[in-house]
Amino acid sequence: MIERAPDPRSLRTVANLRNALRVSLREHPLDDISVSELCRHADVRRTTFYTHYSSVADLLTEMLTTDIDRLLDVPGTAGKSVAQLAEDFQETLVAAFRLVTDERHNFRVGFDSDASAPLRRSLTAMFARRVDIALGIWHAQGAALDADPVAAAAFVSGGLTASVEAWASSDETDAECWANSVRDQMPPWWPRV
């Protein structure tokens, strides 16, 4: 299968919708922003909006979760020690909390809205996938062998989602300190630097 580059029109549409949502969220709660209003601000047709998203909350969820997920990627894990991998994973966690700091208002709006369930679900699923990847890498290195992958992914991803919400709800700014505190709450099998 040939992987094709994303359609430029589609990328522009998504960018316009994201920008319009960011502007709208400065003045209105998420629950008060209609698809029609958002489309007017983004200069996008409603039918085009619904090609990409099912609701305004879905757009916010995709926007915030995709941005965090991108930061959690750790390329080039082959040949690294468990300590190096733990350090790499911790750096991605710090970067993710910095993003939450930068997007704090939008995360607060997302968590405080009546439509917050999709954001929590999406973050938890994204973290579960990332924990599953990390466990696979660590298991190949002989680390975290006592961790049950299903239970571990559920437990850790739920905790990480709650830690994102707690961080977004705070007024603290030291993302590295927060990420280190989150790491220190991880189960004993979680490799540390």
Secondary structure, 3 states (H helix, E strand, C coil): CCCCCCCHHHHHHHHHHHHHHHHHHHHCCHHHCCHHHHHHHHCCCHHHHHHHCCCHHHHHHHHHHHHHHHHCCCCCCCCCCHHHHHHHHHHHHHHHHHHHHHCHHHHHHHHHCCCCHHHHHHHHHHHHHHHHHHHHHHHHCCCCCCCCHHHHHHHHHHHHHHHHHHHHHCCCCCHHHHHHHHHHCCCCCCCCC
